[in-house]
Amino acid sequence: MSAFILRRLAATVPVLIGVTVIAFALSLALPGGPAAASLGVKATQEQIDAERRRLGLDASVHVQYVRFWSGLLAGRIRSYQSGRPVTELIGRALPVTFLITLGAMIIAILLGLVLGFGAAARPGGLADGAAMGAATLGLSVPVFWWAMILVAIFSVWLGWFPPSLYERGSFRHLVLPSIALGTIFAAAIARLTRASVIDAMHEPYVRAARARGAGGARVLVAHAGANAMLPVVTVIGTNFAGLLTGAVLTETVFSLPGLGQLMYNAIDAQDYNLLMAAIATAALVFVLVNLVVDVAYAWLDPRIRYA
């Protein structure tokens, strides 16, 4: 297992380098720039050129790339807009996104597995139809629309939760965003769990377990369910990584200062230092979560680690 993990870690290095190079090149190709954005629309070309020289944006691309990442690792890179270190801004935004994602995935996993197993227990039955109908509805509803419905019901009408007031150290403002994201992603987990468990129920080892007298619930969960979790783990890991890289629409609806909102503000202000640092953080998180998924795969199916 240790050799498998080391191989996966080594494979992440070129991925991270490739993502950062592409993102850096695209940021330089965007119209305008931080110099023009900081000086305003009335700035002359001479003023913009002078500001570019002051910010070091007149250097060659590879020099800017090396200078940026060496400065970022040393904590010297600052936001063009606020002047604060980008590591400080990301350090404040990432925990917000992490807590929302964690709450959403707990809801999604619990609800999705319950609906998926319940539907797979009696395919074609009433529970199956109700569960899959709810899952289809969840996949069809836009997350921002569902978030606004939750705000209207539980914040405006009932007054149980704050609609958008963020208080650091409090968890009440995270409940509705977690529910909004969790119920949406539960639909995908439920559908895939149902399909995987139904396929596994036709495998020879399941028929052998039934022949030995194993009960229906035990066969469903311990035998078919355990072997049907591989594709479900992939969906869970991918969704978790995607949410950690910034749930922009949800954070916008609830006015939460997470990583997605930070990236949106950086793009709007053409703050390339902050945007590049946020992209690097998102890429690192995505790669690490996928590494955890790979390790979980190898643990669930030992054949994978020797492939």
N, C-alpha and C positions, 0 to 999 in steps of 0.2 A: 504493500500500500504506500509506503514512503517513497519508493521509486516512482510510482504512478503520480503522486502529488508533485514531486520534483519535476517530472516531465511536463505536467500541466502548468506549473509555475514558469518554467522556461518558455513555454509557448505563449504566455501572456505578454512577455516583454516586446516582441515585434508588433503585437496587436496594439499595445499602448503607444508605441512610437509611431506606428502608421496613423492612428487616430489623431494624435496631436499634430503630426505634420500636415495632414489633410485639413484639419480645422484651422491651423495657423495660415495655410495658404489661402483658404476661403475667406478668412477674416481680412487678409490684406487685399483681396480682390473686391471687397465690398466698396460701394461708392461712398464718398465722403471720408470720414476718418475721425479719430479722436481729436486731432488738432483743430479741424474745422468745427466740430461739434462743441468744443470747449470755448472757442472764440465767438461763436454766433454767426448769424447769416450776414452781418454787415462787415465781417472781417475781409480785408484785402488779401490777395494772393501772396503778397510779400509777408504779411503777418502770419498767414498759415504756414508758409515755408519756414519762417523763423521758429514757429512753435513746433513744427516737425523736427527741426534740428535740435531743439531743446529737449524733446522727448526721445530723441534717438531713432526716430522713424525714417530718417534719410539713409540709414545704413543698409547694406545688402540684406537679402532675406535670410540667408543662413546665419549671418551675424546677429540679426534680431532674434532668430529662433534660439540660438545658444544663449544669448544674453537674457532672454526672457526666462528660460527654464532654470538657468543657474541662479538668477535673481529670485525666482519663485521658491526654489528649494532653500535659499538663504533667508526668505521672508522679507526681501527688499521691495518686491513688486507692489505697487499701490494702485488703487482705483483712480482712473482719470477723473471721474466725476466727483467723488467724495474725498479723495486724497488719503483714505485709510488703507491699511494693508489688506490685500485681497484675501489672505489667509484668515484674517479676523472676520471679514464679512462672510466668507464661506463657513467658517467655524460657528457662526451664529445661525446661519440658515440651515445647515445640514441636519442638526438635531431636530428641528421642526419637521422637516420632511421625513426623517427617520421615524419619528413617533407616529405621524399620520400613516406611513406605510406599514409600520408594525401593527397598529390597530386594525388597519384595513385588511391585511393579510390574515390576521387571526380570525376576523369575521368571515372572510372569504373561504378560508380552509374549513372552518367548522361548518358553515352553512353549505358550502359546496359538497363536502363529503357526505353530510347527512342527506342532502337531496339526491346525490348521485347513487349512494348505496340504497336509499329507499326506492328510487326508481328502478334500479337493477334487480331488486328482490323479486318484483313481479312485473316483468316487461309487458307492456300493453295494458296494464291495469289502471285503475283510477289514480293511484299514487304516482305512477309513472307519467301519466298524462298531465297531472297537475304540476309535478316537479319540472318536467320539460317545458311546459307552457310558461312557468315562471322564469326558467332559464332563458328561453327565447325572448321573453319580454326584457329581461335584464341585459341581454346582448344588444337589443334594439334601441334601448333608451340612451340618449347622450348623457354623459356623466354630468355636464354642467347643468342640463335641464333637471336631472334628478336631484342635484345639489340644491338648486333653487327651490324645488318642491319641498325638500326637507327643511330649508330655512323658513319657507312660508308656513309650514305646519308647526314645527317644533320651536321656532324662535319668535315668529310674528304672532301666530294665533295662540299657542299654548305658553310661550315665554319660558320654556324649560331650559333652553341653552342660548348663549349669546350668539347673535347672527354673524358677527365679524370681528368683535373686539378681541384682540390677541393679548393675552397676559402671560408673560414668561413665568414658568413655574406652576401654572395652572393647567389642568387637563380638560376642563369643561369645554373649551373651544375646539378640542380635537375630536370630540365625540361625533358630531355631524359629518365632518370630512371623512372620518374613518368609516362611518356607515355608508356614506355616498359611494366611496371607492370600493369598500368591501363587498357590498351587495352586487355591484356591477361585475366584479371579477369572480364572485361566487358562481355566476352563471356559467362561465367557461369551465371552471373546475367541475361543476356538477355534470355538465354534458360529457366531458371527457372521462370522468369517473364512471358514469353509467356505461358508456361504450366499452371502456377497458374491462370492467367487471363482467359485463355480459359476454365478451369474447373469452375471458378467462374461465367462465363457468362451463365452457364446452371443451376445456382441455382435459387430457387423460388423467392428470393427477387429481382433478376435482371429482371426476367420476370414481376414481379409486377411493377417495376420501368418503364419498357417499356410500360406496360399497362396504366400507369398514364401519358404517353406522354413524358417521359424524352428522350432527344436527344441521339444519338449514342455515341458521345464523352463523355457526362456526365455519361452515363451508364458505359462506358468502364473505366473511370478514378475514378469517385466518388463512384460508387457502386461496380463493379467487382474488380477494381484495389485496393481500400482500403482494402478489405477483402482478397486479394491475396498476401498481403505484408508480412504475417507472415513467410513463408518459405524463402522469399527473405531477410528479416531481418537477419535470421540465417546465410545465406551464406555471407552476407555483414559483419556481426560480426566475423564470423570464419576467413574470408579472412583478415580482418583488424588485428585481433589478430595474425594470422600467419605471416603477413608482419612485424608487429611491433617486433616480436621475432627475426627478422633478415632475410632480403632478401639477402642471401649469394651470390648467383650467380650474381644477378644484381649489388650488391656492389662491387663484384670482377671485373666485366667487366668495370665498370666506376671508379674503384679505389676510392671508397667512404669509409671513416673511420666510418662506421656504426656498429651497434651491431652484425650483422652477420659476418662481416669481423673481428671484434674483437674476436668473439668466434672461428672463423677459425684459427686465429693467435695463440690463447691460446692453442688450441688443437695441433697445429704444434710444439709449443715450450714446450708442456707439462707443461704449467703454470696453475696448478690446482686451485690455489687461484682465478685467474682471471676467469677461466672457470666456477667454481662453482658460483661465484658472478654473472656472466652473465646468467647462467642457472636460478638462483633464480630470477633475474630481468625479464627474459623471462616468467617464470612461473607466476610471480605476474601480469605481463601485460596481459597474456592470461586469467587468472582468472578474473581480473577486467573487461576486455572487455566482457567476457561472462556474467558477472554480469549485465553489461549495457544492453546486449542483452536480458537477462531474464526480466529486468525491462521494456524494450521496448515491449516485448511480453505481459506482464501484462497490459501495458497501451493500447496496440492495442486490446487486447482481455481480458476484465475484468474477464472472467470466469477462467482464468489461476491462478490469484492471490488467488482464493478461493479453488483451487483444493487441 
